[in-house]
Amino acid sequence: MLVMRADRIGADMMLTRIVHMVAEAQRSRAPIQRLADIVAAWFVPAVMAVAAASFLAWMMFGPEPAFSFALVSAVSVLIIACPCALGLATPMSIMVGVGKGASAGVLIRSAEALEHMEKVDTLVVDKTGTLTEGRPRVVAVVPAAGFDEATVLGNAAALEIASEHPLASALVASARDRNLPAGLVDQFQSVTGMGVTGGIQGRSVGVGSLALLQRMHVDAAPLAAAAERLRLGGATAMFVAIDGRAAGVIAVADPIKATTPAALQSLRAAGIRIVMLTGDNRTTAMAVARELGIDDVEAEVLPEQKHAIVKRLRGEGHVVAMAGDGVNDAPALAEASVGIAMGTGTDVAMQKRQGLPW
């Protein structure tokens, strides 16, 4: 026997919502269409008036049969001068653009976003999951004196099971590959932009950035050299603290997407400035940036700081597009002239925000 349960039906289904949004986008009006409507509002009466004047002139002064010549002249004016293309061009271009995007897997939220996209001169892009594959893996575990790899990785993975961060899955997968037992976690806490803390079988554990260890008043100096060496290779260094001591550093590498270099090259050829934002350490960020040829890098950035950077760039007169893959990028996506949401960020982008193109 096969038992199936439908969690969503009809209008609640994701496919239905996407179809509805594509249709809504195709019906939406671009800002430039308002200009076309204003021109048409004056142009159409003017054409009608000219056609009427032509009809009267031929009726009064034209040769016989005057009515036939007058009618042909008036109709000729209407056919030649009528601004049909002016009214049809924008809706047709919107339908084609949104339809092409949908066929390529890109959901365009509105015609306004489509028009703004053409004017973008600066692309602010998140690193993890956007430039990279978003499938990180553990490449090295460096324990501090008094600890071993199993203890460091096992405790870190046990704590990260409750985390939704992309790097967390790498630690959990590596621990499972090594058959390391997962301890029970209590008092779990996620510190935005820094890492996670909690208790595991009576031990206090923290996993995250150097800022997290400083917040926990843990001296990370014994791990500084090892962390810097790992970062030079383009890996993200995750510090682990156990019972108030620096226990080790775990290197997590996220491969760059195969399509990223060509995409960035096309954007640069179009004259678009590329700015990379990441919460990673500057050394790691610069290693990735060098590989991709990116000159503008903002590293060690917290989620709320991403919003501030996008706001600053817009304040400088740039038309900014922000590309991100996570819910943490939502404030920056909302602040940008155009938000380009990928992965889990699409849930945020699909919500309608008044006055903001998506």
N, C-alpha and C positions, 0 to 999 in steps of 0.2 A: 504493500500500500504506500502511496505517495501522498503526503499531506502538505498542502501549500497554504500560506497565509499572505494575504495582500495587506501590507501596512498602509499603502496609499493607493487611491484610485482616482480616476477622472482628473479633475482640476488640481488635485494635490500632488500629482506625479511630477517629477523633475522634468521629464521630457515635455509635458504639457506647459509647464512654466516657461521653459526655454522657447518653445514655439510661440507662446503668447508674447514674450519679451521681444523676440525678433519682429513679430508683426507690429507690436507697439512702436518699436524703433523705426520701422519703415513708414509708419504713419506720422511720426513726429516731424516737427518743423524746425529746420535749421535757421539760425539767426539771419543768414543772408537771404532766406526766403522772405523775410519780413520786408527787406529792401525791395525785392522783386514785386511783392504785393503792393507796396507804396507806389512804385513806378507804374505798375499796371493800373492802379486806381486812377491815375491821371492820364495815362497813355490811351487806354481804351475809350474813354469819352472823347478824347481829342481825335482819335481815328474815326469814331462815329460822326463827329462834327465835320471832319474833312470829307467823309463819304457823302454826307448830306449836302454839303456845299457843292461838291462835284455833281451830284444829281441835279440840284437846282440850276447850276450854271449850264449844264448841257440841255436841260429842259427849256431854259430861257434863250440861250444863244446858239445851241447846236443845230445842225441840219436835220432834216427829216430822214427817217422817223425819230424825232427828238426823244420820245420816251424810251425807245430801245437803246439809243446811245447813252442816255442818262443812266438807265438801269445797269448797263454793262460797266460804265465808268464807276458807279458807286460800288458795285460788287467787286470790281478790280481793286479799288482802294482798300476795301475790307480784307480781301484775300491777301494782298501783298503786305499791308501794314499791320494787320491784326497780330498782337503779341502772343500768339499761342505758344511759341517756343519758350517765351519768357516765363510763362506760368507752368510749363511742363518740365523744363530742364532740371530744376532743383528737386522736385519729387522723384523724378526718374533716376537721377544720380544717387539720391539717398537709398532708393530701393535696390539699385544695383550694388552700391557699396556695402550696405548691411547684409544683403544676400550673399555676396562674395565672402564677406567675413564669416558668416554662419557656415558656409560650405567648407571654410578652412579651419573651423573649430574656434573662431573668435566671436564672442557674443558682444556686439556693440550696443551699449545701453541706450543711446539716443543720437539723433542727427546732430545735435549740438556738439557732442563728443567727437563725432566724425569730422566736423568742420574745424574744431579746435586742434585736432591731431595734425592737420595740414600745416598749422602755424607753429608747432612745437620746435624750439631750438635747443632745448636742454632735456636730456633724459637722465633722471636719477634712478638708479637701479640697485636693488638689494642684491647681496651676494649669494647667500645660502638658499638654494632651491630655485634661484632665478638664473644666475650665471652658472651655478653649479647644478649637479643632478639632483641634489637634495636627498641623496642616499649615502650618507657618510659611513665610514668604517674605521674601526680602531686599527692604527698602524704601529703603535708602540705604547708600552706601559713602563714608566720609569719610577720605581718605588724609592722613597727616601730611606735613610738609615733606620733600621728597626722594623721595616715593613717589607712584605714581599708582593709580587705582582698579583697573586690570587686574592690577597686581602684587599689591596687597593681597588682592583677591578670589580671584585665581588660586591664590596660595600657600595661602590659607586653605581653599579648596575642595579642593585636592589633599591637604591633610592630613586634612580631615574625611571623605574618602571611606572611610577605615578606621574611622570612628566610628559608633556606633549611636544617638547622641543625636538627638532629633527636630529640633533646630536645625541639625544637620549636613547633613541632606538639603536644607534651604533653600539653604545655601551652594553645595552641589554643583549643584543645579538651576539656580541663578542663573548660575554659571560656564558651564554647558553652554549656557544660552540666549545667552550672549555669545560662545560659541565660544572660550573661553579654554583653552589647553592645560593638561593635568594632568601635573605632574612626578612622578617616581618618589619614593616616600617610604621612608625607612629610619629605624630606631630610634624607631618610633612608640610613644608612651606616653600612656595615658589617666589623667589625674589626677582622681579621683572628686570631683564637685561643683565642679570648677574649669575643666577644659578638656582640651586635647590638645597634645602637643608632638611634634616629630620633625625629621628632616632632609630637605630637598628640594634635590637637585642641589647639595649642598655648603653649603646655607644652613640655619641653625638657625631654625625657625619654631615659634611658639606661638599658639594660638587659644583664647580663653576669657574668663574674668572678670578683673576687676581683680586679684583675689587670685592668679591664675595669673601675671600679669606681675610682681607683687611677689615671688612665689616664684622667678621667673626673674631677679630683680634688674634689671628693666626699668622705667625711669621713664615712667609713663603720664600725667604732668602735662600735656603738650601736647595730650592728647586728652580731658581731663576735661570741658571746657566743651561740646565737641561731643557727648560721650556723655550728659551730663546733659540736653541739649536733646532728644536722641532719646528718652530715657527718659520725658520729660514727655509725649510723644505716645503712651506705652504700649508702645513697642518695647523689645526686649531689645538692649542694647549688647554686642557681642562684640569684644573687643580683639584686635588682631593684632600680634605682635612678630616682627621679622625681624632676625637677626644681632644680637641684643641691643639693638635699638632699637624704640620704639613706631612701628609702620608705619601704623596706621589703626584705625578703628572701623567695624564693620558693624552696621547696624540691622536686626533681624529681628523682624517682627510676626507674631503668631499670632492670627487673628480669634477672637472669642468665639463659642461655639456659639449658634445661633439659639434653642435650647431652654433655655439656661442661665438667663437672667433669670427666666423663668416658674417654672422648677424651684426656684430659690432663694427666690422669693416664696412658693411653696407651703410650703417648709420653714420659713421664718420665721413664716408664719401658723400652723404647727403648734407653734410655740414652741421650735423647735430653734435653738440657737446655732451659727453658721457661722464657722469659723476657716480662713483660707486660708494654706497653706504653699507656699513657692516658693523656689527657689535664685536667683531673679532679684534684681537690685538693688532696693532699697526704693522708689526713685522709680518704677520701672516697675511694681512690685507695687501701689503705692498708686494709680497711674493706672487700673489694671484694677479694683482694689477699689472705687474711687469710681464707676466705670461700673456696677458690679454691686451697689452698696449694701452692701458687706461692711465691717464696722467692725474686726474682729479679723484682723490680718495679721501673719504671721511671715515675713519676707523674708531673703534671703541665708542660707538654711538648707541645710546639707549633709545628705546622706541619713541619716547616723547621728544628726544632731540632730533630724530628724523623729521618730525613734523616741523620743528623750528628751522631746520636747514632748508626744507622745501619752501617754507614761508619766506626765508631770507632771499632765496634765489628769485622768487616771484617779485619780491620787493625791489630787486635790482633790475626789473624790467624784462626778465626772461619768461617765455611761455614754457612751462615745465610739465613734463610727463613723468609720473612716478610708477615704476614697475616693482611689484613686491609679491611675495607668495604666502604671507602669513597674516593672521589676525592682528599681530603686533604692528603691522605696517598700515593698518586701517587709518590712523590719524593722518599719516603722510599721504596716503592715497586720496583722502578727502581734501587735503589742502592743495594738492597739485591741480594744474589746469585740466589735466586728463589723468585719471587713475587707471593703471593697467594691472589688473589683479590676476594672479595665477595661483593654482593649487587651492589651499584652504582660504586664500584671500578672496576667491570668487564669491563666497558666501556673503562677504561684506559688500562687494561691488554690486551684487544683484539687488541690494536694497536701494530703493529710490531715495535720493537726497535732494531736497528742494534747492534749486539754484546752483547745483554742482553737476557738471558733465561727467559721466562715467562711461 
